[in-house]
Amino acid sequence: MSDLLVAPPAPPSRRRRDAKRPPSSKTSRRLRAVAPYLLVLPVVVTLAVALGYPLVRQLVMSFQEFGLAQQFGAEPEWVGLENYKTLLTDDATWAVIIRSLVFCAVNAAVTMILGMAVAVLKTKLSTWVRIVVQSVLLLAWAMPVIASMTVWQWLFDTQYGVINWLLVKLGFGQYAQHSWLLEPMSFFFVATVIVVWMSVPFVAFSLYAALTQVSSEQLEAAQLDGAGAWQRFRHITVPTIMPVVYVVSLLQVVWDLRVFAQIYYLQGAGGLRSQTDLLGTHIYNLGIGQSSYGMASAVAIFMLVLTLVLTIGYVRKLAKED
């Protein structure tokens, strides 16, 4: 009778199935919780090495007297906040900062307005016309900076420039042999034209992609209720695409504040450096031109803090949207 109460041994197939059973639900939850961090870890490590070390090195140099002698092995002298005191009390540096902020504000605003206008225009065009416009924008966006700057320099050239020739033909004789880069105002006008021309394609593509997500049913309902084109754009389209507008505006402010190549090239073509320096070229001249790497690092750290101050509002709005 006792032999009948003993359970028979499990067949081999069942033992194999038991060996292949997945781990417990608790272990699975742990793996699922850790997996995203493991996937992101290589990117975090790469960014920490590629960006973290230069940033820390620059921060340390901003507290040092680091010049040409240190490039040849001399020990840098620790000066504490002296570089920052010089920065905050130097009238020339403050002129550069104010000039950079104004240039950034004007370029970012003009770029966003024109980019929005082009994006809205593309929604009204036929398919083949829109493809042509997008191809032109893509070519302007993809053109290398130095190649495009060579073309723009020729357009605004004093003797052989197309702009001067066209203005003279239109009856503006005072623009014969006119130097666009000699005066600061005309210099920054040319720089604004170039920077905006290079930036509008990205804004137009981004905002056009957002406009395609606006509900056509809501627009039609608003139109049936008597809302005009401007009212539909203001109260339906703009609130819908506002998260994308925040992101694009944030990037545009950062890029326009850090602009370097266009200003540096135009200065080499005839601009007065003392009157046209922005933060990017000012840092370059301090470091490469004057071998004052400690002071250049201090200005760079100040520029980083200034960028964070200008963009923190956008970041908070994005966080609220999320």
C-alpha positions in Angstrom: 0.0 0.0 0.0 2.9 2.4 0.8 4.3 1.7 -2.6 1.1 3.0 -4.2 1.4 6.3 -2.3 4.9 7.2 -3.7 4.7 9.6 -6.7 6.2 8.1 -9.8 9.3 9.9 -11.1 8.8 12.7 -13.6 9.4 11.7 -17.2 12.6 13.1 -18.9 10.6 15.5 -21.1 9.1 17.2 -18.1 12.5 17.5 -16.3 13.8 19.3 -19.4 10.9 21.7 -19.4 11.4 22.5 -15.7 15.1 23.2 -16.4 14.1 25.7 -19.2 11.6 27.6 -17.1 12.2 31.4 -17.1 13.5 33.1 -13.9 11.0 34.3 -11.3 8.8 37.3 -11.9 10.8 39.3 -9.4 14.1 38.7 -11.2 12.4 39.6 -14.5 11.2 42.9 -13.1 14.7 43.7 -11.9 16.2 42.9 -15.3 13.6 45.1 -17.0 14.3 47.9 -14.6 18.1 47.8 -15.1 18.1 47.1 -18.9 17.4 50.8 -20.0 20.3 52.0 -17.9 22.6 49.4 -19.3 21.7 50.5 -22.9 22.3 54.1 -22.1 25.6 53.5 -20.2 27.9 53.4 -23.3 26.6 56.8 -24.4 26.9 58.3 -21.0 30.5 57.0 -20.7 31.4 58.3 -24.1 30.0 61.7 -23.4 31.7 61.9 -20.0 35.1 61.1 -21.6 34.6 63.3 -24.7 33.0 66.3 -23.0 33.6 65.9 -19.3 37.4 66.0 -19.4 37.7 69.1 -21.6 35.1 70.9 -19.5 36.9 70.1 -16.2 40.3 71.0 -17.8 38.9 74.3 -19.0 37.4 75.1 -15.6 40.8 74.4 -13.9 42.6 76.6 -16.5 40.2 79.5 -15.8 41.7 79.7 -12.3 45.3 79.7 -13.6 47.7 81.9 -15.3 48.2 79.8 -18.4 50.1 81.3 -21.2 52.8 80.6 -23.8 55.4 79.6 -21.2 53.1 76.9 -19.9 52.8 75.5 -23.5 56.5 74.7 -23.2 56.3 72.9 -19.9 56.3 75.7 -17.3 54.1 75.2 -14.3 50.9 77.2 -14.4 50.4 79.7 -11.6 47.2 79.5 -9.6 45.5 82.9 -9.6 42.1 82.0 -8.2 39.3 84.3 -9.3 41.7 86.9 -10.9 40.7 86.0 -14.5 37.1 86.4 -13.6 37.7 89.7 -11.9 39.5 90.9 -15.0 36.6 89.7 -17.2 33.9 91.4 -15.2 35.9 94.7 -15.0 37.0 94.9 -18.6 35.0 97.3 -20.7 36.1 95.6 -24.0 34.8 92.2 -22.8 31.5 93.7 -21.8 31.2 95.3 -25.2 31.7 91.9 -26.7 29.1 90.3 -24.4 26.5 92.9 -25.2 27.3 92.7 -28.9 26.9 88.9 -28.8 23.6 89.1 -27.0 22.1 91.6 -29.4 23.4 89.6 -32.4 22.0 86.4 -31.0 18.6 87.9 -30.2 18.2 89.5 -33.7 19.4 86.4 -35.6 17.3 84.0 -33.6 14.2 86.1 -34.0 14.6 86.7 -37.7 15.4 83.0 -38.3 12.3 81.8 -36.4 10.0 84.2 -38.2 11.3 83.4 -41.7 11.5 79.7 -40.9 7.9 79.7 -39.7 6.8 81.6 -42.8 8.5 79.1 -45.1 7.0 76.2 -43.2 3.5 77.6 -43.5 4.1 78.4 -47.1 5.1 74.8 -47.8 1.8 73.5 -46.5 0.0 75.6 -49.2 2.2 74.5 -52.1 1.5 71.7 -54.6 3.6 68.6 -54.2 6.1 69.2 -57.0 6.6 72.9 -56.0 7.1 71.8 -52.4 9.7 69.3 -53.5 11.6 72.0 -55.4 11.5 74.3 -52.4 12.7 71.6 -50.0 15.5 70.6 -52.4 16.7 74.3 -52.5 16.6 74.5 -48.7 18.4 71.3 -48.3 21.2 72.4 -50.6 21.6 75.7 -48.7 21.7 73.7 -45.4 24.1 71.1 -46.6 26.6 73.5 -48.2 29.9 73.6 -46.3 30.5 76.8 -44.3 33.7 77.8 -46.0 32.3 77.2 -49.5 29.3 79.3 -48.8 31.3 82.0 -47.2 33.5 82.2 -50.3 30.3 82.8 -52.4 29.0 85.4 -50.0 32.3 87.2 -49.9 32.2 87.5 -53.7 28.6 88.8 -53.6 29.5 91.6 -51.2 33.0 92.3 -52.7 33.9 96.0 -52.9 35.0 96.0 -56.5 33.4 93.0 -58.2 30.5 92.3 -55.9 27.1 91.5 -57.4 25.3 93.4 -54.7 27.1 96.6 -55.4 26.7 96.2 -59.1 22.9 95.5 -58.8 22.4 98.5 -56.4 24.2 100.8 -58.8 22.1 99.6 -61.7 19.0 100.3 -59.6 20.1 103.9 -59.2 21.9 103.8 -55.9 25.2 105.3 -57.1 26.6 105.7 -53.6 27.1 102.0 -53.5 29.8 102.0 -56.2 32.9 100.5 -54.6 31.1 100.3 -51.3 32.8 98.3 -48.5 30.2 96.3 -46.6 32.6 95.0 -44.0 34.4 98.2 -43.0 31.5 99.6 -40.8 30.3 97.6 -37.9 26.6 98.0 -38.7 27.0 96.9 -42.3 29.4 94.1 -41.2 26.7 92.6 -38.9 24.1 93.1 -41.6 26.1 90.9 -43.9 26.8 88.4 -41.0 23.1 88.3 -40.2 22.1 87.6 -43.8 24.6 84.7 -43.9 23.7 83.2 -40.5 20.0 83.4 -41.2 20.4 82.0 -44.7 22.2 79.0 -43.2 19.7 78.5 -40.3 16.3 78.9 -41.9 16.3 75.5 -43.6 16.6 73.6 -40.3 13.8 75.7 -38.7 11.6 75.4 -41.8 12.0 71.6 -42.0 11.3 71.2 -38.3 8.3 73.4 -38.1 6.8 72.0 -41.3 7.1 68.5 -39.8 5.2 69.8 -36.8 2.5 71.5 -39.0 1.7 68.2 -40.6 0.6 66.9 -37.2 -2.0 69.7 -36.7 -5.5 68.2 -36.8 -7.3 69.1 -40.0 -10.7 68.3 -38.3 -10.1 71.0 -35.7 -9.1 73.6 -38.4 -12.2 72.7 -40.4 -14.5 72.9 -37.3 -13.0 76.3 -36.4 -13.5 77.6 -40.0 -17.2 76.4 -39.9 -17.6 78.4 -36.6 -16.4 81.5 -38.4 -12.8 81.7 -37.3 -10.5 83.4 -39.8 -7.1 82.2 -41.0 -5.2 84.2 -38.5 -7.4 83.1 -35.6 -7.1 79.4 -36.6 -3.3 79.8 -36.8 -3.1 81.6 -33.5 -5.5 79.5 -31.4 -5.1 76.0 -32.9 -1.9 75.7 -35.0 0.5 77.6 -32.7 -0.5 75.8 -29.5 -0.2 72.4 -31.2 3.3 73.0 -32.5 4.5 75.0 -29.5 6.7 72.1 -28.1 8.6 71.9 -31.4 8.9 75.7 -31.4 10.4 75.6 -27.9 13.0 73.0 -29.0 14.0 74.8 -32.2 14.2 78.2 -30.5 16.4 76.7 -27.8 18.8 75.3 -30.4 18.8 78.5 -32.4 19.7 80.6 -29.4 22.6 78.3 -28.5 23.9 78.2 -32.1 23.6 82.0 -32.6 25.3 82.7 -29.3 28.2 80.4 -30.3 28.6 81.6 -33.9 32.2 81.7 -34.9 33.1 80.6 -38.5 31.0 83.3 -40.2 32.3 86.2 -38.1 36.0 85.0 -38.2 35.8 84.6 -42.0 34.3 88.1 -42.5 36.9 89.6 -40.2 39.6 88.1 -42.4 37.9 89.5 -45.5 38.0 93.1 -44.2 36.1 93.5 -40.9 37.6 95.4 -38.0 38.2 92.8 -35.3 38.1 95.3 -32.4 34.6 96.4 -33.4 33.1 93.1 -34.6 34.3 90.5 -32.2 31.6 88.2 -30.7 32.2 85.8 -27.9 33.4 83.0 -30.1 36.0 85.1 -31.9 36.9 86.9 -28.7 37.8 83.6 -27.0 39.8 82.5 -30.0 41.8 85.7 -30.1 42.5 85.5 -26.4 43.7 81.9 -26.6 45.3 81.4 -30.0 46.1 85.1 -30.8 47.4 86.2 -27.4 48.3 82.9 -25.8 46.2 83.9 -22.8 44.6 80.5 -22.3 43.6 81.1 -18.7 41.6 84.2 -19.6 40.2 82.5 -22.6 39.0 79.7 -20.4 37.4 82.1 -18.0 35.5 83.8 -20.9 34.5 80.3 -22.2 33.1 79.3 -18.8 31.2 82.6 -18.6 29.8 81.9 -22.0 28.6 78.5 -20.9 26.9 80.0 -17.8 25.3 82.7 -20.0 24.0 80.0 -22.4 22.5 78.1 -19.5 20.8 81.3 -18.1 19.4 82.1 -21.6 18.0 78.6 -22.1 16.8 77.6 -18.7 13.4 79.2 -19.4 12.9 77.0 -22.5 14.0 73.9 -20.6 11.5 74.6 -17.8 8.7 75.1 -20.4 9.7 71.8 -22.1 9.6 70.0 -18.7 6.1 71.4 -18.0 4.9 70.3 -21.5 6.2 66.8 -20.8 
